[in-house]
Amino acid sequence: MSSTQEDQHGARSQRSQEADKPQRRKGEKTHTCDKCGMGFAVKGSLKRHQVIHTGERQFSCELCGKTFSWKDVLKKHQLIHSGVKAYSCDQCGRAFTQSSHLQKHLVTHSGIKAYSCDICGKTFRHIDSRNTHLRIHTRHVVYCCDQCDKQFITGTDLQQHMFTHTE
């Protein structure tokens, strides 16, 4: 019996069913954001991304009231209130709640700004700072107000704008 033929019970083999599915390469970005066109390999990653367009922050810290779009970011934030800073800089003694914050801080001691804007030449210590800056040149809108549909290049600009709706 070939893999495309039905077995004696009339059911197609699993291998035959798999052959009919469209083939997807690992990491292929098949889920696209309808707001900005950014692609994702996993549907859950797309859903997580989409909240940046609305500025929605449904998770809030009970201790300080700061709000977050994602629960895992809230949990990391809450370490601030515990007072435990397990990661410290050997050069200046500054301490951090997360190892990633220490790693980002260490770049400040080197003075190296390894990331530069291809358009204006401005340099940055961190790639995320450079990428945010690039949106100024491309006018790549990532954040949209859910109350008036005004569009913004940075999340900070959207947050500042949101105060106009509460006044």
N, C-alpha and C positions, 0 to 999 in steps of 0.2 A: 504494500500500500504506500503511495507517495504521500508527502506531507500535506498536499492540497486536497487529498481525497478524504471522504468521511470514513470514520472507523465503523465497526460493525454495529454500534449503537446509534449511528446517525450524527454524532457530534464531531466537529472538526477538531483536529489536534491543536494543542496550544501553540506549537511551532507554526502551524498554518495560520492561526489567528495573528500571531506576532508578525508574520510576513506581510499581512495586509495593512498593518499600521504604518503611517508615514515614518520614515527613518529620520531621527534627530541626532545630530552630533552632540557630544558632551560639551556643555558650555554655550551652545547655540542660543542666541537671544530671540526667542519666539514670542515673548510677551512684551508688547509695546505700550508705553504710556500715551494716552490720547491727548494729553495736555502739552507734552514737550517732546515726544518722539523717542525718549530714552528707552532702550531695550533691556530686557531681563531674561535670564535663562529659566528662572523659577517664578511661578505665578505669585507666590507669597512675597517675593522680593518686590514685585511690581506693586502689590497692595501696600506694602510698607512704604514704598517710595511715594505713592500718590498723596499721602497726607501732607507732604511738603507744599503741595499746590494750594491747599486749603488753609494751612496754618493751624489746623485743628490740633488741640493739645488736651486730650481727654484724661491724662494721668497727672495728678497733682500731689505734691509733697505735703503731707499732713503737718510737718514741722514749720515750713517756711512759706508754703503756698505756691512755690514755683511750679509751673506746669510743663509737661512734656508730651511729645507726640507718641512716644513709645515707652512701654512698661520697662524694658530692660535699661533704658537710659535713666528712668526714674530711680530704679534700684541702684545704679551706679552713683547717681547724685546723692542718694541717702547716706552713702558712706561719709560724705562731708560732715554730717551731723553727728556721726559716731565719734569723731575726734581722732580716729585711728588713721595715721599716715605712715604706712609701712614702707614707703619707697622714698628714699632721700638722695639728694644730689651730693656726690662726693666733693664737688668743687665749691659749692656755696652753702650747703646744708639745708636748702629748701626741701620740704617734705611734701609728698603727694599721696593721695588716697589710691591712685591707680598707676600701674607701671607704665601705661601708655602716656600718661601725663608727664611722668618723669622723662621718658624718651623724647617727647616733644620739647620739653624744657631744655634738655642737654644741648640742643642745637643752638640755643641762645649764647652759650659760652664759646662756641667755635667762631662765631661771627660770620660763618659761611652762609651765603644766600644762594643755594644751589639751583633754585627754580626761577626762571625769568620769563617775562611776557615777550612773546615773539613779535608783538605789535608795537609796543612802546619801550621795551627794554627794562621796565621796572623789575627789580629782583625781590625774591621772597625766600624766607627760611623754610616755609612749609608748602607742600604741593597744594593742599586744600586752599590756602590763602591765594596762591597764584590762580587756581581754577575759578575761585569766586571773582577775582579781579578780571579775568578774561571775559566774563559775562558783561562787563561794562562796555567792552569793545564790540561784542557780537550782539548785544541787546537781547541775549538769550533769556527769555522770561521763564522763571521757574516757580514763582510764588504768585498766587492769585487770591484776592480778597473774596471771601464767600458771601460778603454782604453787598458789594457794589461792582464786583468783577474787575476792579482796577488791578493791574499787573505790576509785579516788582521783580527786580533782578536778585535781590538778597532777602533772606528771611528777616534780617534786622529791619530792613525798609518796610516789610509787610507789618511787622510788630509795631513799629512806630505809627504806621498808617491806621492800625486798628484802634488807636486812641481817638481818632477823629469820629468814630462811630459811638463812643461812650460819652462824649462831651455834650 
